[in-house]
Amino acid sequence: MRQASDEGRPGDEWWMARALELAREAEAGGDVPVGAVVVRGEEIVGEGRNAREAEGDPTAHAELVALRAAAARLGRWNLGDCDLYVTLEPCAMCAGAVLLARIRRLVYGASDPKAGACGSALEVLGDRRNTHRVQVLAGMLAAECAEPLRAFFVQRRRKRGEVAELG
């Protein structure tokens, strides 16, 4: 797994850059370009990219893949000393998994006004009835995270004939 270099402690942008690399890998595999990394201290302990198409699994969202990898690597389900970086605001399923894994901090890039469950469409993490609190930082490298998603869906609609060619 990727670790911080000796040049200094990486910040949020450094970890999000790795999530963006994973998003590009997801897109290359035919999936929606979303990537996620779980960080503990200065080390990535879990990585994931969307793999619903590749695996034929409706739960193969980047966040769940990364959380599963981190839990397996650390040998425990409680990831309370870990942070999750993801290029797109988590959906309700993934936000629930963030709570259940006891993630300390969630950092996401692009907001998802249709399915985002961290304040855009729904508010799962901020519900005061939750017994666990997750610190949320929204909008990290938002434009860089949103662009591959925008381009992916324009291309998908174009293939289905829903978007006229520009020119």
C-alpha positions as CSV (number, residue, x, y, z in Angstrom):
1,M,0.0,0.0,0.0
2,R,1.1,3.6,-0.6
3,Q,2.8,5.4,2.2
4,A,3.8,9.0,2.7
5,S,7.2,9.9,1.6
6,D,10.0,11.2,3.8
7,E,9.4,14.7,2.3
8,G,6.7,15.5,4.9
9,R,3.3,14.5,6.1
10,P,0.8,14.2,3.3
11,G,-2.3,16.3,3.5
12,D,-5.9,15.7,2.3
13,E,-5.0,16.6,-1.3
14,W,-2.3,13.9,-1.4
15,W,-4.7,11.2,-0.3
16,M,-7.5,12.5,-2.6
17,A,-5.0,12.4,-5.5
18,R,-4.7,8.6,-5.0
19,A,-8.5,8.3,-4.9
20,L,-8.6,10.1,-8.3
21,E,-6.1,7.6,-9.7
22,L,-8.4,4.8,-8.6
23,A,-11.4,6.6,-10.2
24,R,-9.5,6.6,-13.5
25,E,-8.9,2.9,-13.2
26,A,-12.6,2.3,-12.6
27,E,-13.5,4.3,-15.7
28,A,-10.9,2.3,-17.7
29,G,-12.7,-0.8,-16.6
30,G,-16.1,0.5,-17.7
31,D,-17.4,1.6,-14.3
32,V,-18.4,5.0,-13.0
33,P,-15.2,6.8,-12.1
34,V,-15.2,6.8,-8.3
35,G,-12.2,5.9,-6.2
36,A,-11.7,5.6,-2.4
37,V,-8.8,5.2,0.1
38,V,-8.8,4.4,3.8
39,V,-5.9,6.0,5.6
40,R,-4.6,5.2,9.0
41,G,-1.9,7.5,10.2
42,E,0.3,8.1,7.2
43,E,-0.5,4.9,5.4
44,I,-3.2,3.7,3.0
45,V,-4.7,0.5,4.5
46,G,-7.5,0.0,2.0
47,E,-8.2,1.1,-1.5
48,G,-11.2,0.7,-3.7
49,R,-12.7,1.7,-7.0
50,N,-16.2,1.3,-8.4
51,A,-16.5,-2.3,-9.7
52,R,-20.2,-2.9,-10.2
53,E,-19.9,-3.5,-13.9
54,A,-16.6,-5.4,-13.6
55,E,-17.9,-7.7,-10.8
56,G,-21.6,-7.7,-11.5
57,D,-22.1,-6.7,-7.9
58,P,-24.5,-3.9,-6.9
59,T,-22.6,-3.4,-3.7
60,A,-19.1,-3.0,-5.3
61,H,-19.0,0.8,-4.7
62,A,-15.5,2.2,-4.2
63,E,-16.2,3.0,-0.5
64,L,-17.3,-0.5,0.3
65,V,-14.4,-2.1,-1.6
66,A,-11.9,0.2,0.3
67,L,-13.6,-0.5,3.7
68,R,-13.5,-4.2,3.2
69,A,-9.8,-4.1,2.2
70,A,-8.9,-2.0,5.3
71,A,-10.9,-4.3,7.6
72,A,-9.2,-7.3,6.1
73,R,-5.7,-5.8,6.3
74,L,-6.2,-4.6,9.9
75,G,-8.0,-7.7,11.0
76,R,-10.9,-5.8,12.5
77,W,-14.2,-4.2,11.6
78,N,-13.8,-1.1,13.8
79,L,-11.9,1.5,11.7
80,G,-12.3,4.3,14.3
81,D,-8.7,5.3,13.8
82,C,-9.0,5.7,10.0
83,D,-10.1,8.3,7.6
84,L,-11.9,7.7,4.3
85,Y,-11.2,9.7,1.1
86,V,-13.6,9.3,-1.8
87,T,-14.0,11.2,-5.0
88,L,-17.8,11.4,-4.8
89,E,-20.2,12.0,-1.9
90,P,-21.3,8.6,-0.6
91,C,-24.7,7.2,-1.2
92,A,-27.0,6.0,1.6
93,M,-25.5,2.5,1.5
94,C,-22.0,3.7,1.7
95,A,-22.7,6.4,4.3
96,G,-24.3,3.6,6.4
97,A,-21.1,1.5,6.0
98,V,-19.0,4.5,7.0
99,L,-21.0,4.7,10.3
100,L,-20.9,1.0,10.9
101,A,-17.1,0.9,10.4
102,R,-16.8,3.8,12.8
103,I,-14.7,5.9,10.4
104,R,-13.2,8.9,12.1
105,R,-13.3,11.3,9.2
106,L,-14.8,11.3,5.7
107,V,-13.3,13.6,3.1
108,Y,-15.1,13.7,-0.3
109,G,-14.7,15.6,-3.5
110,A,-17.7,16.1,-5.7
111,S,-21.2,16.4,-4.3
112,D,-24.0,14.2,-5.6
113,P,-27.3,16.1,-5.6
114,K,-29.2,13.0,-6.8
115,A,-28.0,10.3,-4.4
116,G,-25.5,11.9,-2.0
117,A,-26.3,10.9,1.6
118,C,-23.9,13.4,3.4
119,G,-26.1,16.5,3.0
120,S,-26.9,16.8,-0.7
121,A,-29.9,14.5,-1.2
122,L,-30.0,12.9,2.2
123,E,-28.3,13.4,5.5
124,V,-27.2,10.0,6.9
125,L,-24.0,10.9,8.7
126,G,-25.3,14.0,10.4
127,D,-28.4,12.4,11.9
128,R,-28.3,13.3,15.6
129,R,-29.7,9.9,16.5
130,N,-26.5,8.2,15.3
131,T,-24.4,6.9,18.2
132,H,-21.2,7.5,16.2
133,R,-20.1,10.9,14.8
134,V,-18.1,11.2,11.6
135,Q,-16.3,14.4,10.9
136,V,-17.0,15.3,7.2
137,L,-15.0,17.5,4.9
138,A,-16.8,18.1,1.6
139,G,-15.4,19.6,-1.6
140,M,-11.8,18.4,-1.5
141,L,-10.5,18.8,-5.1
142,A,-14.2,19.1,-6.1
143,A,-13.6,20.2,-9.7
144,E,-11.0,17.6,-10.3
145,C,-13.3,14.9,-8.9
146,A,-16.4,16.1,-10.7
147,E,-14.9,16.4,-14.2
148,P,-14.3,12.6,-14.8
149,L,-17.9,11.9,-13.7
150,R,-19.3,14.6,-15.9
151,A,-17.4,13.4,-18.9
152,F,-18.3,9.7,-18.2
153,F,-22.0,10.4,-18.1
154,V,-21.9,12.7,-21.2
155,Q,-20.2,9.9,-23.1
156,R,-22.7,7.3,-21.8
157,R,-25.7,9.5,-22.9
158,R,-24.0,10.1,-26.2
159,K,-23.7,6.3,-26.8
160,R,-27.4,5.9,-26.1
161,G,-28.2,8.8,-28.5
162,E,-29.4,11.1,-25.7
163,V,-26.8,13.9,-26.4
164,A,-26.4,15.6,-29.8
165,E,-22.8,15.8,-31.0
166,L,-21.2,19.1,-30.5
167,G,-19.6,20.8,-33.4
